[in-house]
Amino acid sequence: LIKYMIKIKDIVNSQASLQKLLGVSLPVKVSYKLSKLVAKLQPELDLFNKEKDKLIEKYGEKDDKGVVSIKQDSPNMPKFVEEINELTEMEVNIDFGDGKPFEKISVADLGDVKIEAQDLLSLSYLLND
């Protein structure tokens, strides 16, 4: 089976941009490919969020309402950041199960869709000229 390696930070950083792109009208083949990709990325994102929550529990502090968070000035912040960075640098295999390599989406295939530069940047691992 052919797999596609993606860094967790790319998945996390592109989440909002992917949702924006899913909300616009795209050619059917591009829309299908994008929907299939998002379906494969979502479990990785969910797992990342669970691990991030564990780190917040580990390094954070409860407020008077019992909500755990980690403040910027916390003495635990450097260790939290170090472990989050380790997590986001990990690569995951995305298997499409069809035996074909993942083909990046051509910017030209997006047609006349208006995309902000910051969204293009966060989606760059999925796009090609």
trRosetta pair geometry for C-beta under 8 A, 3 or more apart (Angstrom, degrees):
i j d omega theta_ij theta_ji phi_ij phi_ji
1 95 5.7 25 148 -147 131 117
1 97 6.9 -19 -143 -108 126 40
1 99 6.5 -93 -123 -95 59 57
2 95 7.8 144 86 -134 43 72
2 96 7.5 -17 83 39 89 96
2 99 6.2 85 9 -168 102 32
2 100 6.4 -93 50 108 140 13
2 101 4.8 -96 162 -81 148 60
2 102 7.7 -165 127 -16 110 67
3 93 4.0 -15 -180 -163 141 105
3 94 6.5 139 -168 62 78 40
3 95 4.9 -42 -106 -83 88 77
4 93 7.2 122 59 -160 40 55
4 94 4.5 -33 66 63 95 98
4 95 7.8 176 19 -75 73 31
4 96 7.2 43 -2 -23 115 102
4 101 7.2 113 -76 -166 95 67
4 102 3.9 9 -73 2 144 138
5 91 4.7 13 -173 174 102 126
5 92 7.3 155 -147 75 56 32
5 93 6.2 -32 -91 -96 64 58
5 94 7.7 -179 -80 15 15 80
6 10 5.4 -114 -178 71 93 128
6 11 6.0 92 133 -50 125 98
6 41 7.6 -47 86 -109 159 100
6 44 7.9 97 81 119 117 172
6 91 6.6 150 73 -153 25 76
6 92 5.9 -28 64 60 79 82
6 94 5.7 25 6 -14 118 121
6 125 6.5 111 -132 145 95 142
7 10 4.7 98 66 -2 85 102
7 11 7.5 -154 98 -3 49 83
7 88 7.0 49 160 159 99 64
7 89 6.4 -39 -152 -151 115 33
7 90 7.1 137 -148 81 66 35
7 91 5.4 -50 -88 -94 57 70
7 92 7.9 117 -129 12 14 75
7 125 7.9 -137 32 -105 89 163
8 11 5.5 -54 -155 35 41 112
8 12 6.1 37 151 -17 72 107
8 44 6.7 -147 -116 164 83 112
8 48 5.5 152 -167 -95 121 130
8 87 6.3 -71 83 145 156 70
8 88 4.9 -130 89 -139 103 44
8 89 7.4 -16 40 28 99 14
8 90 5.2 33 -9 65 121 84
8 91 7.5 -141 -20 -96 73 23
8 92 6.2 81 -69 -14 80 111
9 12 5.6 -54 -142 41 34 111
9 13 5.8 29 160 -16 69 112
9 88 3.7 68 -68 170 91 106
9 89 6.6 15 -18 -73 120 41
10 13 6.0 -57 -136 43 26 106
10 14 6.0 11 166 -9 62 117
10 122 7.9 152 -156 -173 61 66
10 125 4.8 5 -160 11 142 158
11 14 6.4 -72 -144 43 21 100
11 15 7.0 49 154 -59 59 87
11 41 5.2 -177 -138 -161 111 111
11 44 5.5 -64 -168 105 173 123
11 45 5.7 -143 149 -73 118 87
11 48 7.2 166 91 -18 123 152
11 92 7.6 -4 -24 37 143 128
12 15 6.1 -28 -162 -20 31 115
12 45 6.8 148 -87 -122 62 87
12 48 6.2 -126 -74 137 110 161
12 88 6.3 -64 20 -125 143 108
13 122 4.9 -145 137 -141 93 104
14 17 5.0 -69 -159 52 63 112
14 18 5.4 69 142 -31 90 102
14 122 4.4 165 -96 149 67 97
14 123 5.4 111 -137 -84 119 59
14 125 7.4 -109 -47 40 147 107
14 126 7.3 114 -159 -6 162 124
15 18 6.0 -58 -148 33 24 110
15 19 6.6 21 156 -16 61 106
15 45 6.3 111 -97 -127 121 142
16 19 5.7 -55 -152 36 33 112
16 20 6.5 36 150 -21 65 103
16 119 7.9 -109 104 -109 85 91
16 122 7.7 21 59 103 85 165
17 20 5.6 -49 -150 33 35 113
17 21 6.4 33 153 -18 65 106
17 118 7.6 -147 -84 117 121 74
17 119 3.9 154 -131 -145 110 82
17 122 4.6 157 -5 80 149 123
17 123 5.2 -133 127 -46 138 103
18 21 5.7 -56 -147 38 32 111
18 22 6.3 35 153 -22 66 105
18 34 7.4 176 -155 -172 88 102
18 37 7.9 -129 -140 105 128 109
18 38 5.7 153 165 -98 130 107
18 41 7.5 -114 -124 71 175 153
18 123 7.0 142 -69 -97 71 106
19 22 5.7 -52 -147 34 32 113
19 23 6.6 32 153 -22 61 108
20 23 5.8 -65 -159 33 31 113
20 24 7.2 20 153 -18 65 105
20 115 7.9 124 116 -127 124 81
20 119 6.1 -78 66 -122 143 143
21 24 6.3 -60 -154 29 36 104
21 26 7.4 35 173 -54 83 137
21 34 6.3 -124 123 -159 118 149
21 113 7.6 56 -134 167 79 151
21 115 7.2 15 -91 -107 95 116
21 119 7.3 156 -50 173 99 129
21 123 7.2 83 -38 -92 148 153
22 31 8.0 102 -134 -145 60 79
22 34 6.4 -169 -88 133 77 123
22 35 7.0 105 -125 -86 107 73
22 38 6.5 16 -74 -47 135 162
24 113 5.4 108 124 -136 148 113
25 113 7.9 -166 72 -93 59 99
26 30 4.5 -105 157 91 121 115
26 31 4.3 156 75 -63 107 88
26 34 6.9 52 68 12 164 143
26 110 6.6 -54 -131 -139 104 60
26 111 7.2 168 -141 23 60 116
26 113 6.5 -5 -95 -63 83 139
27 30 4.7 78 64 13 86 108
27 31 6.8 -161 87 -11 38 91
27 109 6.3 -101 41 179 134 81
27 111 6.2 132 -31 -31 102 124
28 31 5.6 -56 -141 38 30 113
28 32 6.2 32 159 -21 65 106
29 32 5.8 -52 -148 35 29 112
29 33 6.4 28 155 -17 63 108
29 109 7.4 -81 86 -168 106 127
30 33 5.8 -55 -147 38 30 110
30 34 6.1 29 155 -18 65 110
30 105 6.0 85 -140 -146 94 119
30 109 5.0 160 -78 142 124 111
30 110 6.4 159 -163 -91 161 51
31 34 5.8 -57 -145 40 27 111
31 35 6.2 28 156 -19 64 108
32 35 5.8 -56 -146 37 27 110
32 36 6.3 27 156 -19 64 108
33 36 5.8 -57 -149 36 28 112
33 37 6.3 30 152 -20 63 108
33 103 7.7 -65 -144 72 142 92
33 105 6.2 156 106 -87 136 104
34 37 5.6 -54 -148 36 31 114
34 38 6.3 30 155 -18 65 105
34 105 6.8 26 -70 -75 91 151
35 38 5.8 -53 -146 36 31 110
35 39 6.4 34 153 -21 63 106
36 39 5.7 -54 -151 34 30 114
36 40 6.7 25 151 -15 63 106
36 96 7.0 50 151 -138 121 105
37 40 5.8 -61 -153 37 33 108
37 41 6.2 24 154 -16 69 111
37 94 7.8 34 -144 169 72 148
37 102 7.9 88 -102 -145 105 122
37 126 6.9 84 -178 -134 161 132
38 41 5.7 -58 -140 41 32 108
38 42 6.2 49 159 -41 66 99
39 42 6.2 -38 -146 11 26 117
40 43 7.5 -57 -175 26 33 99
40 44 7.8 21 141 -4 61 111
40 94 5.0 86 146 -160 129 106
40 95 7.6 -167 -146 58 127 44
40 96 6.7 -55 -76 -92 154 67
41 44 5.6 -65 -162 42 49 112
41 45 6.0 49 146 -24 80 108
41 94 6.9 -15 -76 -111 68 134
42 45 5.5 -56 -145 37 34 113
42 46 6.2 37 156 -22 68 104
43 46 5.5 -50 -145 35 34 114
43 47 6.3 35 155 -19 65 105
44 47 5.7 -54 -149 37 31 112
44 48 6.4 36 151 -21 64 105
44 92 5.2 157 -125 92 135 171
44 94 7.5 -65 -29 -85 143 95
45 48 5.6 -51 -148 34 32 115
45 49 6.4 32 154 -19 64 105
46 49 5.8 -55 -151 35 30 111
46 50 6.6 32 151 -20 64 104
47 50 5.7 -51 -151 33 33 113
47 51 6.5 29 153 -14 65 105
48 51 5.9 -61 -151 40 31 108
48 52 6.1 33 152 -21 67 107
48 87 6.7 131 -139 155 84 119
48 88 7.7 67 -145 -92 126 69
49 52 5.5 -50 -142 36 33 114
49 53 6.3 38 155 -22 64 103
50 53 5.7 -53 -151 34 30 113
50 54 6.7 34 149 -21 62 102
51 54 5.5 -48 -152 30 36 115
51 55 6.7 35 150 -17 65 102
51 87 5.8 173 120 -136 137 144
52 55 5.7 -55 -154 36 35 111
52 56 6.5 37 148 -21 67 103
52 84 6.6 51 -118 -117 88 100
52 87 7.3 -176 -72 102 75 162
53 56 5.5 -50 -147 34 35 113
53 57 6.4 39 151 -20 65 102
54 57 5.6 -52 -151 35 32 113
54 58 6.2 33 150 -22 65 108
55 58 5.3 -52 -144 36 34 115
55 59 6.0 -4 168 11 70 111
55 80 5.8 123 160 -142 110 81
55 83 5.5 -178 -124 101 132 130
55 84 6.3 170 113 -67 168 84
55 87 7.8 -114 -37 -20 146 148
56 59 6.7 -71 -133 54 23 83
56 60 4.6 18 176 -24 66 133
56 68 5.9 126 138 122 96 106
56 69 6.6 -31 -169 -127 115 35
56 70 5.6 -130 -136 -16 73 106
56 80 7.5 63 -91 -141 48 128
57 60 6.4 -36 -92 37 14 107
57 68 5.6 54 -105 122 56 162
58 80 7.9 163 82 -99 97 87
59 70 5.4 23 106 -101 98 134
59 74 7.1 114 155 128 94 142
59 76 3.9 175 -167 152 95 131
59 77 7.5 136 156 -77 131 30
59 79 6.1 -174 -110 86 134 104
59 80 4.2 -156 87 -73 165 107
60 68 4.4 107 101 171 131 90
60 69 5.2 -174 -154 103 131 12
60 70 4.1 -101 -95 -60 83 76
60 74 7.5 -72 -121 -113 47 170
60 76 7.4 -139 -65 86 27 143
60 80 7.8 75 -55 -96 70 144
61 68 6.9 175 87 -142 16 70
61 69 7.3 -35 58 64 61 55
61 70 7.3 105 10 -102 71 51
61 71 7.4 -30 36 -1 111 101
61 74 6.9 -175 -5 -116 112 127
62 66 5.5 -21 -163 -141 119 35
62 67 6.7 134 -149 65 66 29
62 68 5.3 -41 -85 -85 65 70
63 66 7.3 -50 66 17 64 17
63 67 5.2 -7 35 58 106 85
63 68 8.0 -170 0 -85 72 24
63 69 6.9 11 -28 23 108 105
70 74 5.3 -94 -169 23 78 156
70 76 6.4 -103 -140 90 115 109
70 77 6.2 145 161 -94 113 74
70 80 5.5 112 179 -91 168 173
71 74 4.7 125 61 -38 76 97
71 77 7.3 -78 90 -67 49 118
72 77 6.3 53 -163 -109 30 155
73 77 7.2 162 98 -17 3 143
74 77 4.5 127 67 -38 86 91
74 80 7.6 40 86 1 127 136
75 78 8.0 -40 175 17 43 96
76 79 5.6 -62 -166 46 62 110
76 80 5.7 68 138 -28 85 107
77 80 5.4 -57 -143 38 33 115
77 81 6.1 33 160 -20 69 106
78 81 5.8 -55 -145 37 30 111
78 82 6.3 34 154 -23 64 106
79 82 5.5 -50 -147 34 32 116
79 83 6.4 25 157 -13 64 106
80 83 6.1 -63 -151 40 27 104
80 84 6.2 25 154 -18 66 109
81 84 5.7 -54 -142 39 30 111
81 85 6.1 32 157 -20 64 108
82 85 5.9 -58 -151 36 25 111
82 86 6.6 29 151 -21 61 104
83 86 5.5 -45 -148 31 36 115
83 87 6.5 38 152 -19 64 104
84 87 5.6 -56 -153 37 33 114
84 88 6.2 24 154 -14 68 108
85 88 5.9 -56 -139 40 31 105
85 89 6.2 30 160 -21 65 109
86 89 6.1 -62 -150 35 25 109
86 90 7.3 42 150 -39 58 94
87 90 6.1 -43 -167 3 35 115
94 102 7.0 38 91 -58 113 146
96 100 6.9 -51 83 63 131 78
96 102 6.2 142 -25 -80 135 85
100 103 7.7 -29 143 -23 113 97
104 126 5.8 159 -142 173 83 38
104 127 5.8 120 172 -148 110 8
104 128 4.2 98 97 -17 134 103
105 109 6.0 -118 -177 67 79 128
105 110 7.0 75 148 -56 115 93
105 126 5.8 16 20 146 102 91
105 127 5.4 -43 72 -105 83 65
105 128 7.4 159 74 21 35 73
106 109 4.1 96 67 -5 94 104
106 110 7.5 -150 99 -12 59 76
106 127 7.4 95 -135 -159 11 72
106 128 5.9 -41 -103 71 57 83
106 129 7.4 -7 -148 115 77 24
107 110 5.8 -43 -166 16 42 117
107 127 5.6 64 -64 -177 83 119
107 128 7.1 -128 -13 89 84 35
107 129 6.0 -28 20 -132 119 35
108 111 7.9 51 165 -65 43 35
108 129 7.8 48 -22 163 98 49
110 113 4.6 -84 162 33 99 122
110 115 7.1 -19 158 -23 154 132
115 119 5.0 -120 -176 83 92 124
115 120 5.4 108 125 -58 121 91
115 123 7.9 -64 -174 32 142 142
116 119 4.7 92 62 5 82 104
116 120 7.2 -147 97 -6 43 85
117 120 5.5 -53 -149 35 36 113
117 121 6.3 39 152 -23 66 104
118 121 5.5 -50 -150 33 34 116
118 122 6.6 27 155 -13 65 105
119 122 6.0 -57 -147 40 33 104
119 123 6.1 16 157 -6 67 115
120 123 6.0 -70 -143 49 27 101
120 124 6.6 60 152 -66 63 81
120 127 7.1 -60 -155 40 75 161
121 124 5.8 -19 -157 -29 32 115
123 126 5.2 -60 -178 46 79 110
123 127 5.5 60 127 -17 96 116
124 127 5.9 -72 -132 47 34 100
